[in-house]
Structure formats: structure tokens, C-alpha cells
């Protein structure tokens, strides 16, 4: 039962941060079950953040604009001007 809970923690951790969960699975000595949980969690994380990433980003930008809104700094403005003038090769 303990290895099952640890494998589920590896799966959930892998969804969020793949490399950290890898070290956790190795440290917990889970063997093949930990490796499978790590790989499956990584795949779920990739699919989740690829297809739902823009929705998550717009949700946080809308509800917490102070922290996640667009910030135009002088560097960002300069990069926009360079891109408009010289294209992507100019950056």
C-alpha cells in the first residue's frame, strides 16, 4: 500500500515537474512501478499543459492581472521595435 501511494505521488509530481519526480522515484527505490508512474505522469503533463496552457494562462491573467498581466518594460518595447523593423532574424 505504501509503494502505491508513493507511486501516485510520483505520478502527480511528474505532471508538474518531470525531473524532480524522477529523482524522487529513484530516491524512494520504486523500481519499475516508479519509472512507469514517472513516464505516464510526464506524458499527462505534456498533454495537459499543451492543450490547456493557453486557457490556464488567460484565466490567471484575467483574475490576477497585477501578477500575471502583460508587462511592457523598456527591454520588451525595444524587442518589439526590432522585430517589427527587422523581422525575427533581427532578434
ZASEMAR-434599 format. One record per residue (C-alpha): x, y, z; residue in one letter. Coordinates in pm, 1 decimal. Layout:
BEGIN
<site xx="X" yy="Y" zz="Z" residuo="A"/>
...
//
This chain:
BEGIN
<site xx="0.0" yy="0.0" zz="0.0" residuo="X"/>
<site xx="288.5" yy="235.6" zz="78.1" residuo="X"/>
<site xx="450.6" yy="185.3" zz="-262.5" residuo="X"/>
<site xx="116.9" yy="254.6" zz="-434.3" residuo="X"/>
<site xx="77.1" yy="588.2" zz="-255.6" residuo="X"/>
<site xx="438.5" yy="677.1" zz="-330.5" residuo="X"/>
<site xx="388.2" yy="586.0" zz="-697.0" residuo="X"/>
<site xx="79.6" yy="808.6" zz="-711.6" residuo="X"/>
<site xx="281.4" yy="1092.7" zz="-559.6" residuo="X"/>
<site xx="546.1" yy="1038.5" zz="-826.4" residuo="X"/>
<site xx="273.1" yy="1046.2" zz="-1093.5" residuo="X"/>
<site xx="129.3" yy="1373.2" zz="-962.8" residuo="X"/>
<site xx="474.7" yy="1524.0" zz="-918.7" residuo="X"/>
<site xx="567.6" yy="1418.7" zz="-1270.4" residuo="X"/>
<site xx="270.3" yy="1604.2" zz="-1413.8" residuo="X"/>
<site xx="403.2" yy="1926.9" zz="-1264.9" residuo="X"/>
<site xx="781.9" yy="1881.4" zz="-1274.5" residuo="X"/>
<site xx="921.4" yy="1580.2" zz="-1455.4" residuo="X"/>
<site xx="1286.2" yy="1599.3" zz="-1349.1" residuo="X"/>
<site xx="1213.2" yy="1643.6" zz="-977.8" residuo="X"/>
<site xx="979.2" yy="1344.2" zz="-976.1" residuo="X"/>
<site xx="1248.3" yy="1134.4" zz="-1144.2" residuo="X"/>
<site xx="1484.8" yy="1193.5" zz="-855.2" residuo="X"/>
<site xx="1204.3" yy="1126.2" zz="-608.3" residuo="X"/>
<site xx="1124.8" yy="792.6" zz="-774.7" residuo="X"/>
<site xx="1490.8" yy="692.0" zz="-766.1" residuo="X"/>
<site xx="1526.2" yy="802.8" zz="-404.1" residuo="X"/>
<site xx="1214.0" yy="611.6" zz="-298.3" residuo="X"/>
<site xx="1352.4" yy="297.3" zz="-468.6" residuo="X"/>
<site xx="1027.0" yy="228.8" zz="-654.5" residuo="X"/>
<site xx="1175.5" yy="33.1" zz="-940.5" residuo="X"/>
<site xx="963.4" yy="-30.8" zz="-1247.7" residuo="X"/>
<site xx="641.1" yy="99.1" zz="-1090.7" residuo="X"/>
<site xx="806.8" yy="433.0" zz="-1014.9" residuo="X"/>
<site xx="950.8" yy="454.3" zz="-1363.8" residuo="X"/>
<site xx="612.5" yy="385.3" zz="-1522.1" residuo="X"/>
<site xx="440.4" yy="635.6" zz="-1294.2" residuo="X"/>
<site xx="706.1" yy="892.0" zz="-1386.1" residuo="X"/>
<site xx="670.5" yy="837.6" zz="-1760.6" residuo="X"/>
<site xx="290.2" yy="834.0" zz="-1756.3" residuo="X"/>
<site xx="283.6" yy="1146.6" zz="-1540.3" residuo="X"/>
<site xx="520.6" yy="1320.3" zz="-1780.1" residuo="X"/>
<site xx="300.1" yy="1235.0" zz="-2075.7" residuo="X"/>
<site xx="-11.4" yy="1356.5" zz="-1894.7" residuo="X"/>
<site xx="169.2" yy="1678.6" zz="-1801.9" residuo="X"/>
<site xx="275.2" yy="1743.6" zz="-2160.5" residuo="X"/>
<site xx="-75.2" yy="1687.9" zz="-2295.1" residuo="X"/>
<site xx="-236.7" yy="1887.2" zz="-2014.9" residuo="X"/>
<site xx="-14.2" yy="2192.1" zz="-2044.2" residuo="X"/>
<site xx="-5.0" yy="2182.5" zz="-2424.9" residuo="X"/>
<site xx="-379.2" yy="2182.4" zz="-2475.7" residuo="X"/>
<site xx="-490.9" yy="2367.8" zz="-2164.0" residuo="X"/>
<site xx="-193.8" yy="2601.8" zz="-2125.0" residuo="X"/>
<site xx="-347.2" yy="2898.4" zz="-2302.1" residuo="X"/>
<site xx="-669.7" yy="2860.7" zz="-2102.1" residuo="X"/>
<site xx="-476.7" yy="2845.1" zz="-1773.8" residuo="X"/>
<site xx="-265.8" yy="3146.1" zz="-1871.3" residuo="X"/>
<site xx="-566.5" yy="3357.2" zz="-1970.5" residuo="X"/>
<site xx="-751.2" yy="3257.8" zz="-1650.9" residuo="X"/>
<site xx="-465.5" yy="3375.4" zz="-1429.5" residuo="X"/>
<site xx="-411.2" yy="3691.6" zz="-1634.2" residuo="X"/>
<site xx="-779.5" yy="3777.3" zz="-1602.7" residuo="X"/>
<site xx="-818.0" yy="3701.9" zz="-1232.7" residuo="X"/>
<site xx="-475.1" yy="3821.6" zz="-1114.4" residuo="X"/>
<site xx="-372.6" yy="4097.6" zz="-1358.7" residuo="X"/>
<site xx="-126.6" yy="4253.1" zz="-1114.0" residuo="X"/>
<site xx="85.3" yy="3938.5" zz="-1107.7" residuo="X"/>
<site xx="18.6" yy="3770.7" zz="-1441.6" residuo="X"/>
<site xx="-78.1" yy="4054.4" zz="-1677.4" residuo="X"/>
<site xx="135.9" yy="4170.5" zz="-1965.4" residuo="X"/>
<site xx="425.4" yy="4387.2" zz="-1856.9" residuo="X"/>
<site xx="587.5" yy="4619.9" zz="-2105.8" residuo="X"/>
<site xx="933.4" yy="4705.5" zz="-1990.7" residuo="X"/>
<site xx="1179.8" yy="4912.3" zz="-2191.0" residuo="X"/>
<site xx="1353.1" yy="4591.1" zz="-2298.9" residuo="X"/>
<site xx="1026.0" yy="4437.8" zz="-2423.2" residuo="X"/>
<site xx="941.7" yy="4753.4" zz="-2615.7" residuo="X"/>
<site xx="1285.9" yy="4755.7" zz="-2776.8" residuo="X"/>
<site xx="1246.3" yy="4391.0" zz="-2880.5" residuo="X"/>
<site xx="905.8" yy="4466.0" zz="-3034.4" residuo="X"/>
<site xx="1052.0" yy="4756.0" zz="-3233.7" residuo="X"/>
<site xx="1344.6" yy="4543.2" zz="-3353.8" residuo="X"/>
<site xx="1110.5" yy="4260.7" zz="-3455.0" residuo="X"/>
<site xx="878.7" yy="4497.0" zz="-3642.4" residuo="X"/>
<site xx="1166.9" yy="4664.4" zz="-3823.3" residuo="X"/>
<site xx="1397.9" yy="4367.4" zz="-3898.3" residuo="X"/>
<site xx="1177.5" yy="4063.1" zz="-3852.7" residuo="X"/>
<site xx="1252.9" yy="3755.8" zz="-3648.1" residuo="X"/>
<site xx="1611.2" yy="3745.6" zz="-3775.4" residuo="X"/>
<site xx="1677.5" yy="4081.7" zz="-3612.6" residuo="X"/>
<site xx="1617.2" yy="3946.1" zz="-3268.0" residuo="X"/>
//
